[in-house]
Amino acid sequence: MRRNFPALVVVSVLSLTGCATTIISTDTTAPVVTVASSTTLPSGESLDLMKNIAAAGADLGDAIANGRSEEARDALAVAKANWQVLEPQLQKLKLDIAEDMRRIVDMMTTAVERKRPADADKANRFLGLVIDAFSQL
């Protein structure tokens, strides 16, 4: 047994060193790509801007459901640009519709960011109701 002891120690040491932790450096420098996008702010009356948002959101749910993310992001950008111009107009009119429109645009944003086509469709249905109510004022 004593003769086999050194051989056992050598075999144990060699097999245990194979289990040592190996650290592979993942420090890489990836090139940074900056994409400059500019959206021209639209102009127009409140009802026209609401209709622009509705047109942008008309196929939003379908685009999200079919994996057309770029198309969905572009439509959302158009809706947000119109909302950016529409919001001060609605606040100036002191109507509760401003808060409803904010919720609709937020729902569209959530739909695109979280890939939830049902939210986009729901926002579009609510938007139709808001446009109908606003046009009767």
C-alpha positions as CSV (number, residue, x, y, z in Angstrom):
1,M,0.0,0.0,0.0
2,R,2.9,2.4,0.8
3,R,4.3,1.9,-2.7
4,N,1.0,3.0,-4.3
5,F,0.6,6.0,-2.2
6,P,2.9,8.4,-4.2
7,A,1.3,7.2,-7.4
8,L,-2.1,7.9,-5.9
9,V,-1.1,11.4,-4.9
10,V,0.3,12.2,-8.4
11,V,-2.9,10.9,-10.1
12,S,-5.1,12.9,-7.6
13,V,-3.1,16.1,-8.1
14,L,-3.2,15.8,-11.9
15,S,-6.9,15.1,-12.0
16,L,-7.8,17.9,-9.6
17,T,-5.8,20.5,-11.5
18,G,-8.0,19.7,-14.5
19,C,-10.9,21.1,-12.5
20,A,-9.2,24.4,-11.8
21,T,-11.2,27.5,-12.7
22,T,-10.3,29.0,-16.0
23,I,-11.1,32.6,-16.6
24,I,-11.5,33.8,-20.1
25,S,-11.3,37.5,-20.5
26,T,-14.4,38.9,-22.1
27,D,-13.0,42.4,-22.2
28,T,-13.7,43.4,-25.8
29,T,-14.1,46.7,-27.2
30,A,-17.1,46.8,-29.5
31,P,-17.5,49.6,-31.9
32,V,-20.1,52.1,-30.9
33,V,-22.6,52.9,-33.6
34,T,-24.6,56.1,-33.2
35,V,-27.7,56.5,-35.3
36,A,-29.0,60.0,-35.6
37,S,-32.7,60.2,-36.2
38,S,-34.6,63.3,-36.5
39,T,-38.3,63.6,-36.7
40,T,-39.8,66.7,-38.1
41,L,-42.6,68.0,-35.9
42,P,-45.9,68.1,-37.7
43,S,-48.2,71.1,-37.6
44,G,-52.0,71.4,-37.8
45,E,-55.2,71.6,-35.9
46,S,-55.9,69.3,-33.0
47,L,-58.3,67.1,-34.9
48,D,-55.8,66.7,-37.8
49,L,-53.0,65.7,-35.3
50,M,-55.3,63.2,-33.7
51,K,-56.1,61.7,-37.1
52,N,-52.3,61.5,-37.8
53,I,-51.8,59.6,-34.6
54,A,-54.7,57.3,-35.6
55,A,-53.2,56.7,-39.1
56,A,-49.8,55.9,-37.5
57,G,-51.4,53.4,-35.1
58,A,-53.8,51.8,-37.6
59,D,-51.5,48.9,-38.4
60,L,-49.3,49.0,-35.3
61,G,-50.8,45.9,-33.7
62,D,-50.3,44.0,-37.0
63,A,-46.7,45.2,-37.4
64,I,-45.9,44.1,-33.8
65,A,-47.6,40.7,-34.2
66,N,-45.8,39.9,-37.4
67,G,-42.4,40.9,-36.1
68,R,-42.0,44.1,-38.1
69,S,-40.3,45.9,-35.2
70,E,-38.7,48.6,-37.4
71,E,-42.1,49.5,-38.9
72,A,-43.7,49.6,-35.4
73,R,-41.0,51.9,-34.1
74,D,-41.4,54.2,-37.0
75,A,-45.1,54.4,-36.6
76,L,-44.7,55.1,-32.9
77,A,-42.2,57.9,-33.6
78,V,-44.8,59.5,-35.9
79,A,-47.5,59.2,-33.2
80,K,-45.2,60.6,-30.6
81,A,-44.2,63.5,-32.8
82,N,-47.9,64.4,-33.4
83,W,-48.6,64.0,-29.7
84,Q,-45.7,66.4,-28.9
85,V,-47.5,69.1,-30.9
86,L,-51.0,68.1,-29.9
87,E,-50.5,68.0,-26.1
88,P,-50.0,71.8,-25.6
89,Q,-53.0,72.5,-27.9
90,L,-55.3,70.3,-25.8
91,Q,-54.0,71.7,-22.5
92,K,-54.7,75.2,-23.8
93,L,-58.3,74.1,-24.4
94,K,-58.5,72.8,-20.9
95,L,-60.2,69.6,-21.9
96,D,-60.0,66.2,-20.2
97,I,-59.2,64.7,-23.6
98,A,-55.5,65.6,-23.1
99,E,-55.2,63.0,-20.3
100,D,-57.0,60.4,-22.4
101,M,-54.7,61.0,-25.3
102,R,-51.6,60.7,-23.1
103,R,-52.9,57.3,-22.0
104,I,-53.4,56.2,-25.6
105,V,-49.9,57.3,-26.6
106,D,-48.5,55.6,-23.5
107,M,-50.4,52.4,-24.4
108,M,-49.0,52.6,-28.0
109,T,-45.5,53.0,-26.5
110,T,-46.0,50.0,-24.2
111,A,-47.2,47.9,-27.1
112,V,-44.1,48.6,-29.2
113,E,-41.6,48.3,-26.3
114,R,-43.1,45.1,-24.8
115,K,-44.3,43.6,-28.1
116,R,-47.9,43.6,-27.1
117,P,-50.1,43.9,-30.2
118,A,-53.3,43.8,-28.2
119,D,-52.3,47.0,-26.5
120,A,-51.8,48.7,-29.8
121,D,-55.2,47.5,-31.0
122,K,-56.8,48.7,-27.8
123,A,-55.1,52.1,-28.1
124,N,-56.4,52.4,-31.6
125,R,-60.0,51.7,-30.6
126,F,-59.9,54.2,-27.7
127,L,-58.4,56.7,-30.1
128,G,-61.3,56.4,-32.4
129,L,-63.7,57.1,-29.5
130,V,-61.7,60.2,-28.5
131,I,-61.6,61.5,-32.0
132,D,-65.4,61.1,-32.3
133,A,-65.9,62.9,-29.0
134,F,-63.5,65.7,-29.9
135,S,-65.1,66.3,-33.3
136,Q,-68.5,66.8,-31.7
137,L,-67.2,69.7,-29.5
